Amino acid sequence: MSDVVTGSAHERARRALDDQGSADDLLEQDDAQDAEQDAELDRPHWLVRDPLRTAVVAITVLALAVRLSVLKDSFFITDDFMLSARAMENDFGWGYLTRVHTGHFEPIGFAVMWLLAHYAPLSWGWTVVLIVAAQVILAVVVWKLLVELFDRRLLLLVPFSIFCLTPLTMPAFTWLAAAIIWLPLMIAISGALRWHTRYVRTGRPLHALWATLWFVMGLASFEKIAVYLPFVVVFTLAVAPETAVNRASLWALLKRTRWVWVGYAVTTVAYLVLYVPGVRSAGNDSPVTAPSMAPLSDFAFLSVFRTFVPGVFGGPWDWQPTSYALAIVDSPRAFDWLLWILAGLVVVASLALRRNVGRFWLALLVYLGGSIATVAAGRVAYGGSIVALETRYLADAVIPLVVTLGACLMPLRGERRPWTPTARRAFTRVSRAQALTGLAVVGVVVVALSFHSIGAYARFSTNNPARAFVTNTVDSLEALPDTAEIYDTEVPGQIIGPLFAQYNTVSRYLSPLVGAQGRDELYSRSVFHDPYVLNAAGSLVPMKISPAATSSPRPNGCYGVRNGRVTVPLTQKLYRWGWAVRIGYLADGDTTGTVSLGKDSRQFPITKGLGEVIVSLVGEGDALRFTGIPPGVNFCVGDAQVGFATPSR
């Protein structure tokens, strides 16, 4: 903090000497106020004695309160259940943390999922605590980045408020599977940019080391950190305004900042050594497919002009649902057009008034271009250009956005003569009060649009049927009889969905809730005496079979054993599938037998007297075959059903 204060004092002194009475003073507090504030910063103080800090805390609390009101009423979505099940299946080790999942390398996210699955299984309350805590950390790191760049100024509240309240980050921060990658990524980018900026100014190797360590955190968060590398090249030029765009000056800048580039290069190579084999490993193939030009150009247009630009000013106006709790941008075209005009005015005005701000705009364009390219390579060929309307894919671009907006309004710390002659002439015609009033009016409009957009999104995020589904599951698990055995079926109601293959099964869905022993039984049990299944409401209820075939009628009502074997013909031939088979039998002793349908077979217990057992088989054919009946045991099958496991209610 003392470094910040000292730098601020030196800058004010320089401005007073070099440009006394210039237009810069119209955008800053007067010297007497600044001197008084600096005196306060040199000793401990409460919020009420530091108006800027009070404002920062108030904005942060307000933003978190708004987001919390949506987040607490949201719930888990599709991928969250799959990631929880995977976490339960693995030890907390290197292999689990570094596994590439659908192209994503996310050790930090996997660590969070493992902790939640093992210590707070399917607990949305603890999930909310973690997501909110991460958002608090992100807000603090972004504020520190802005202070590092522009010094401690009242105008910092403008980009900081936009960051805190933008709806662009809502889907990424309310969906757990997205939050565990986007929040660490954004924290890492903000931290890396802060220390990278400090290193460019000071040249101290320790600052380069800190920037590299933050970059490593980004590498462990999400592979989209790759976009940081081309962006930070232009960003370096932006935060070094004294560097001219010529070979000699650029080479001098590169030599002066060489250690941070060495750090980035070494860690990137180490990352690729882990990532590339992970992508190629069995079961983790996620091919990168370049889309054709038509959908790619449409994707780029939608990303920038329908998603990002409206999001800068508090959009979108409305959303369209894509699943039971997610939504994409769906603003009226006139709304978008109006904000395009506003964005154009901001860009043109900033280029006319602010020296070197074009470097920041170029850095933002590089980040957007890299972001669009990475998402297009992994999503457009499969989901189409419409995926551009998912704001979570551009959530991280909010960081370079607020940096650029800050550069439009304020000089960098230590920057000499940041304003153009046009700006100086304009500032002499506009009073400080008028400038701040204009900014306040725009700010109120942006905040109002943001609240409207967040509220519109909340209609979908908080209307999540998975909450009642999971609540019913937990309640029915607690009330389950001791004799109950859970039959594994697909999870009903599209809560997870067939896209997730074996993770769309009851055994995986329940695995975080039943402990290690219960999980092993769920995965392996194939013989049942008192089976229960999950119904459409999420409750475990007694099972019945909806038959696809039954045993053919027999005059004496029983298919008896001959030479240790029994063949029971079915009323129709069955295709290969996972079938539930109910067997009603009569035996005069306890023993075991084996039942087969096609090539699949199961051993099952036989008890004396009338009995019934249900087995699961993956097979096909027109008959059930029983083998392995010991000599001397009279055993016959009275009836059999082969069909689908369904809930009794």
C-alpha positions, 0 to 999 in steps of 0.5 A: 500500500505504501508503494501505491501511495508513494507512486500516487504522490510522485505522479501528482507532483510531476503533473503539478510541475509539468502540466499545472492546471491541465485538463487532467485535474478535471478527472481527479480529486484536487491536491488538497483532497489527495494530500488528506487522503494520502495522510489517511492511507499512511495509518490504520483507518476504518472504512468511513475514513476512506471514502474510496475504500467504502465505495469499493466495499459497497459495490462489491457487497451489492454485486455479491448480494445480487449474485447470491440471490440468484445463486442460492436459488440455482442448483446443480446442472447435468455435468455437475452430477457426472463430475461428482460421480467421477470424483467419487470413483477416484483417489485424490491423486496425480492421475485424477487431477491431470486427466483431460476431460472433453479436452479440458485440463482443469486440476483446480476444478477437479480438486474442488469437485473431489472435496465437494463430492467427498465432504459435502456430497450434492450439497448446494449450500457448501457449493454456494459458499465456495463459489461466492468465496471465489468471487470475493477473491476475484473482486479483490484481485481485479481491484488490485490490478486496477490500482496497479495500473491506474493508481488509486483514483475515484474513477476506478469505480467505473471499470470496477463497477462494470466488472462486478455487475456485468451479466456476462459472467452470470452463467459462468458463475452460477453453474458449478461445472463452469465456475470451477474453471472460469473463476480460477482462470479469471483470478489467475489472469488478473493476478498475472497481469498485476505482477506483469505490469509491476515487472514491466515498470520495475524490472525486478525478477521477483515480480516476473516470478510472481507473474509466472506463478499466477500464469501457472495457476491459469494453466491449472485452471483451464486450457483457455489460458493459452489466449493470455500469451498473445494478449499479454504481448500487446498488453506489455506494449500498452503499459509501456507507453514510452516504448515507440513502435519501432524495431529498436524500441521494441527490442529494448522492451523485450530485453528489459522484460526477458525474464517473464517471457522465459517464465511463460515459455518454460511453464507452457512447455511443461504444460504441453508435456502434460496436456497433449498426452492427456488429450490423446489418451484412451477415453479422453479424445476430444478432437479439435475440428476447424469449422467451415468459413460460414459458421465461423464468420457467423460465430465471430459476429454473434460473439462480438456483436450480439453477446460481448458488446451488449454485455459491456453495457449491461445486456443482454435484454433477454435470454432464451432457455437451452436446457432446464436451467441454462439460457443464451442471449436473446435480445431484440435487434434494436437493443443490440443496434443501440448499444453498437452505436454507443460502443462505437462512440466510446471507441472513437472518443477514446482514440480522439482524446487519449494517447496510446489507448489504441494499444489497449483496444488492440490488446482487447481485440487480440484477447477476443480473437483468441477466445473466439478461435479457441471456442470455435475450434472445440464447439462450433463444428459440433454445436453450430454458431449459436454457441456464440450466444452462451456468455460463459465463453466470453466471461474471462474477456471481462478482465481485458475489457475493464482494463481497456475502459480504465485506460479510456478514463485515466492515465497509467501510473507514472504516464506523462501527458496521457491526453491529446490536444483535442482532449485538453481543449475539450476539458477546458470546456467541460467542468469537473462536475459536468464530466462526473455527472455524465459518467454517473448518468451512464453508470446508472443506466448500465447498472439498471440494464445489468439488474434487468438482465440478471433478473431475466436470467434468474428466471431460468437459473432458479427454475431448476427441477434438479433441486426437487429431484435431489431432495426427493432422492435424499429423503427416500434414501433415508427412508429406504428399508434395510432389505432394499436393493437399488436396481441400476437404471438410467436417471429419469427426467433428463436430469443428466441425459444420455450424452453422459453415457454410463454417468447417466445411471442411478449408480453414478448419480447416487455414488456421492450419497451412499458411501464407499460400500454402498457405491461398490454394491451399486456398481456390482449388484446384479441379483435382487430380491427386493429391488427399488428404482428411481422414479421420475420425481427422484424418489426410490420406490419398489420396482416392477417389470414392464415385460417385453417377453414372458415364459411360454405357457406350459401345461403342468405350469413348471419347467423342470430340471433335466441333467442339471439344466432347464430351458424356458422358451420366451413368447418372442425373440429379444434384441440385445439390451440390458434386461431385467429378468424375473424368475419365479421358481420352486425348489426342494433345497437351498443351492445356486444356479446360473441363468443365461440370455444369449451369451450373458449369464448370472449366478443366483441363489436358490432357496427352498420352497417357492421363490422369486429372484430378479437378475440383470442381463445384457443379452438377446435370444428367445429362451432363458437357460438355467444350468449348474443345478446340483443333482438331487435338487428338484428345481423348476421354473414356474414363470419368467418375465424379461423386460424393463425395470420401472417404478411401481409408482 
